[in-house]
């Protein structure tokens, strides 16, 4: 049985009392000879222990380790598993899959003893009220649903590096507008403004080309205007060095874990609407920030108050409507009613929608495109002119947008099989015009009925199956019977008053 430091200290104490090795060893729970060895040596077991620098078993890769070391010297970034697979290919039958962990340990030990120097990270001392970091983090892994439908989104996450106070807002892209709204929301919660704002090289802040000798890109003009408005000094980390934004990077994972735990306690991932989900996120943040109030007070005392007005939650620009009945904003194309062709409209681009105005009057609202979506063409805006020019449909640049659903696409394919190309185009455009003039769902339902009956979905067939509107039925009303006594009561009441 191994002797512990506690036993030896007990042994030495008892020996000083009695001077008898046997009695001291008995009280310390060890044999007399063992007690004598420790009394004579004067060292604790932990002080006698020698670090092992030898292997307890032969190195199974000794025969080919020189080749492995040469490979690691030539390419230090090689991973242990990839190198093990290469060794197995070079010497078939010599090694097996169960040795991969042993091989990885040998590679790690070689790197520590003979490998190149590793990058050193320097712990930073944060000053109250100086630095706020912002980053976007994806929340799709949590599988949040709104009204039963999957809600893919990001969080714009802001963190004060001294107190670790944090705030987050829901967004759908790493855009300048999302960054501005997220930063403003954090500043409103604080009521104060930090000296510096740090971001990574997201396109929201550093999309402009050019930069300094470290390869950092220049700031966007729009981002610099935001910083100037609030009086904050903009900063960015070096490219491909996320650890320089380490506080918010670490807080991203911690926030997602915290939200997941609160979701488990809640017992449901579904929310009634987006506002309910926003309130849930803010409740989680408020609870987390409660434990940071002491250091937050130090930060607030060092920060200047937020005294400037807030920027609008949209980006406004003036756009010309092209002859194709489209506008382009944020490098994306949207269709508008053809009556606006040639006009210059005012566009307000929100995080989730695009609003169009002309002469101060609202014209239409459209969902804002994000991600890989570059255009949104509403067939209702152009269908009347496509009916007049059906030949333009075949090679229309955005023709895919003129199929509002799979059933419409199948109907067009069946028309192409049964008719000539021009006839199929004309028939389909008539169907699309019916959807624009009535209800798209009604047209889709009739197309489904035609498909079930095996009927080619021509215009005439569609109208044969079109539901007949029900005749308006007037309610039966009893004839109006006037009682003169009612008027007498009114007159008498008037005289009394």
N, C-alpha and C positions, 0 to 999 in steps of 0.2 A: 504494500500500500504506500502511496506517495506521501511524503511528509510535507506539511504546509508551513508557510511562514509563521502562521499563528501558533502552531505547535512548538516551533523552535523558540519563539519569543517566550512562550510559557515555560519551556525547558530552562532557558537561561535565567528567567526570573526565579524559578524554584531552586535552581542550583546555587544562586546567590544567597538564598535563605538558609539552605541546609548544608551545602557543600558536599552532598552525596549524589553521585551520578545516578545510581539505581533509583533512589526515591524521586529525584527530579524527573527522570525518564518515565517512571510510572505515572506521575501526575500529569505529564504532558502527553501520555498515551503512545509511547514508543519504546522499543527494546533498549536495554542498557547499552549494548554495543553501538546502536544507532545514535543514542543520546551522547555517548562519549565522542563519537565522530563529529557531531555538530558542535559540542562544547570545545573540542580541540581546534576545529576549523574556524570557529567564530564567524561563519557566513550563513546567511539565510538561504533557503533553497532557491529563491528567485535570483540571488546573487551568484550562486554556483552554476546556474544554467548557462550553457554555451549554445550560441546560435548555430544551427545546422547549416553547413554549406556544402553538403554532399547529398547525392541522390540515394534514396532508400531502395531503389530498384534500377536495373540497367535501363539506359535510354533506348527504347525500341527503334529510334530513328538514327542511332549513332552512325550506321553505315552510310547514310546519305545526308547527314546533317551539314556537311561542308557545302553541298550543292544548295541546300535550303538557305544557309547563311549567305551564300553568294547571291542568291535571288533576292533576299531581304536587303542586302547591301545595295544592290543595283536599283531596286524599287521598294523603298521603305513603306510605301502606302499599300503594299500587298496585304490582303486580309488572310488570316490563318486558314479559314475554310477553303478559299480558292487555291492557296498554296498546297494544302493537303490533297485536294483533288488532282492537282498537277502531278504531285509525287506519286499518287496511285496510278495515274495514267502512264508515267514513265516506268514504273516497276509494278506491273500487274501481278496480283496474287500475294504481294509482300505485306500489304497493309489492308485493314478492313475498316468499315464505317465506325465501329465502336471505339476507334483510337483517335477520332477527330478532336475530342475534348483534350486528351493528353497532348496532342500535337499543338493545339492552340495555347496551352499552358507553356509549352517549351518555346513557342514563338514569342509569347509575352515576356518570358524571362530573358530571352536573347535581346529583345528590344530594350529592356531595362538595363541590361549589363553592357551591351555592345551597340545598341541602336543610336540613331541621331538624337540630338536634343529636341525636346518637346516645347511647344509654345507655352510661355509663362503668362498667366493672367494676374493682374494687379488689383487687389481689392481697393475700391475707391471710398473716400470719405465724403459723404453727402452733406451739403450745407442746407439748412432749412430755407424753404421758399425760393430756391434757385431753379431746380430742374423738374420739369414735367415731361414724361415720355408717353408717346401715343403709338399704338399698333393695332392692326386688324387681326381678329382671330375668328376662324370658321367654327360655327356651332352645329353643322349638319350631323355630326356624329351622335348628338343627343336625340335625334329623331323627334323634334318638337312638331306638333300638329296644331293647326288653327281650324277649329270647326271640323275636325276629322281629316283635313287635308295637310299633307306634309308641308312644313314651313322651312325652306332652306334660307339661311341668312348668316350674316356676320355680326360681330360686335366690334364697334370702335371703342377701344379700351384705353383709358387715360390713367396714369399712375404718377403720384408725387414720390420721388425717389427717397426722400428723407423719412417721411412718415408712412409710406406705402399706402396712403389713402388712394382709393380708386373709384372710377366711375365708368359706365359703359352705356352705349346707345345702340339700338338695333339698326342695321343697315343691310344693303344687298350688294354692295360693291365697294371697292377701295377707291372711291372717287374723291375729288376735291370737295364736293358738296357734303359727302358723308363725313369727311375729316373735319370740315368746318362746323357742321351741326354737332358732331361728337365733342369737339373742343369747347364749343359754346355751352353745351349742356353741363360739362364739367366745371367751367368757370362760373356758371350760374349757381351751381350747388355750393361752390366754395365762396363766392362773393368776393374773391380776390384773384390776382393775376400773378403767376410766377415770372421769374426773370427770363428763363430759357424754355424753349420747346424743342424736343428731340424726336426725330422720326427716322425710320429706315428709308431705303431708296424706293419707296412706293411711288407710282405714277401720280398720286394725288399731290405730292409736294415737290418731287424732283424729276418731272418728266422732261424738262428742257435739256437739250444736249449741251455738251461742254462740261467743264468742271475744273478741278484743281489738279495738282500733281499727284494726288492720291487716288485719282480716278473717280472722285465724288462728282455726281452730276449737279448742275445748277438748279436753283429753285424755280418753281413755276411763278409767273407773275401774280396769278390769283392767290397763291399761298403766301407770297410776300405781302400782298395787300391785307390779308387776314392778320398776319403778324404785326404789321404796322398799325392796323386799327386798334389792336389791344395793347400795343407797346411791348411786345414779347420779342426776344432775340431768337431767330430760327437757327437750328443746328441739325446736322444729319450725321449719322454714323458712317464709317467706311464701308465700302461695298463688300458684301458677303461676309460681314462681321457682325452677326446678330447679337453676340455676347456684349457688344458695346451698348446695346439697348437692353441690358440683362434684366433690369428690374421689371419692366413691362413684359418681357418675354417669359420670365418665370411666373409673373402674375397671371399670364394668360392660362397656363395650365392649372394653376391653383383656382382661378375663377371658374373654369369649366368643371373641375372636380367638385367645387362647392355647390354650383348650380345643380349638378347631377345628384348630389346627396339630398338637396332640398326637394328635387323632383321625386326621389324615392320616398321621402317623408310625405310628400303630397299624395303619392300613390297614383298619379296620372300625368301623362305627357301632353294631354290635349287641353287647349285653352279656348274659351268662348270666342275671343277676338284678339287682335293684336294688342289692343290697349290693356287687356287683362294680362297678357304675357309680359308687356312692358312693366306693369306694376309688380309682377312677380320678380322680375330681374332687379328692379330698384329696391324691393324689399330685401333681397339677398345682399345687395351692396350696402344698404344701410346697416344691416346686422354686422357685416364684416368690418365696416368703418367704425363701429362703436368702440372696438378695442384699440383703435388708433388715435383716439381723441387727444390724448396727452401730447403726443408728438405733433399732431395736426395743429394744435394751438400754437406750438412753437413756429410752425410753418406760416400760419396765418399772420402772426405778429411780424414776420419778416417779409411778407408779401404786401404789395400795394393793393388797395381796394379796387374792385371792378366798378368803374365810374362811367365808362363809355356805353353807348347804346349797342344793342345786339344787332348783328347783321341779319338780313332776311334769310329765311330757310330755303331759299331758292336762288338759282342763278338766272339772271335775265339777259336776253340778247334779242336783237332785231334780225330777222331772217327774211330773205326774199323767197316767195313762192314760185317755183319753177314752172315751166310750161308742161311739165309732166305731172302737175298737181301734187308736188312733194316739197317738203322742207328738209333741211339738214341741220341738225344740232347735235353737238357732242359727238361728231363723226358718225352719226346714225341718221337714217332716212325714215321719214314718216309721211304718210299721205294725208292730204287735207281736202276739204270740199273744193271742187273745180272752180267755183265762183270766186275763190281767192287767188287764182292764177294771176301773176303779175304784180300782186300787192306785197308790201313789206309788213309783216306781222310781228308782233311782240310775243316772244316765247318766254315763259317762266318754267324752268326745269327744276322740279322738285326731286327728292330722293326716289319717289315711287311713281311719279306722274309727270306729264308734260302738258302745260296749259297754253292755249293759243288765243291771243287777243288781237283785235283790229279796231282802231279808232276808240279804244277804251272799252269795247264790248267783248265779252267772252264768246269765243267761237266753238271750241271743242276741247275735250280732255282726252288724253291717251296714256296708257301705261308706259312708263319709261323703260326703254330697252337696256339690258345689261348683259354682260358676258359676251358670248359669241354671236348674239343676235344683233344684226347690223341694219335691219330694215323691217318696217311694219306697214303693210299696205292694206287699207280697209277697202274691200270691194265696193262698198256702198258709195264711196267717193268717186268712183270712175266707171261704174257699170253702165250708166246711160250712154257714155261715149264709146264704150266697148261694143255696145249693141249697134251703134252707128258705124263703127270701124271694126268689124269682127276679124278681119285679116290680121289685126295687130296682136291678137291673143296668142297665136301660135309661137311667136318668138318674143313675147313680152318678157322683159328682164326679171320682173318679180311675179311671174306666172304662178309660182308655187303658193304665193300668198292668197291666190284667188280660189283656193280649195279650203273652205272654212272647216271642213271635217272629213273624216275617212269616207263617209257615205257619199259625199259630193265627189270625191276622187274616184270611187268605184263607179259612180254613175257616169262620169266622163269616160272612163275606160270602156264601159259597155257601149257607150255611144260611138266611140272610135272603132269598136269591133263591128258594129252594125251599120255604120254610115261612112260616108266619105269624110276626110279630115275637115273640110270647110263646113259641111253640114253638122258634124259633131260639135264643132266650135260654136256655131250659131245656136244649136239646140241647148248646149250647156249654158251659154250666156243668158238665154231667155230664162232658164231655171234659176240662174244666179240673180237675175233682176227680180224674179218673183220673191226670192228670199229677202232682197233689199226692200221691196215694197211692202211685204207682209211680215212674217215672222220666220226666222231661219229654222227654228225648231219644227214649225209646221211643214216646211219644205222637206226637211230631213226625215220626218215621219212618213210623208207620202213616198219619198224615194225608197224607204224601207219596205213599204207595202208593194211597190212595183217590183222590187228585187225578189220578194217572196213569191210573187205570182209569175216571175220569169218574163216580165214585160220590159221591153227596151224603154228607158226613161226619156222619151221624147217629150217635147213641150205639150203636145196635144194629150198624151197619155197622163201627164202630170195633172193637167186641168180636169180630166175626166175623174180622177181620184181625189181631186181637191174637195175638201169638206164644204158642203153647202151651208152658208151662214143661216143660222136660225132666225126666223122672222120674229121681230120684236112683238112681244105680247103685252098689251096694255092691261093693267090690273082692273078687275071689276070694282067699280066704286058705286056706292049707293047714291041715289039722287039727292041733291041738296034740298032739304026741307027747311024753310025759314019760318020760325015761330015769332009772330009779332009780339008776343008777351015778353020775349027776351029784350026787345028794344024798350018796352015799357019799363023793365027793371033797370036798364041803363039810364033812362031819363030820370027815373025816380031817385037813383043813387046820385046823379049829378045835382039835383035840386037840394038833396040833403047836405052835400058838401058845400 
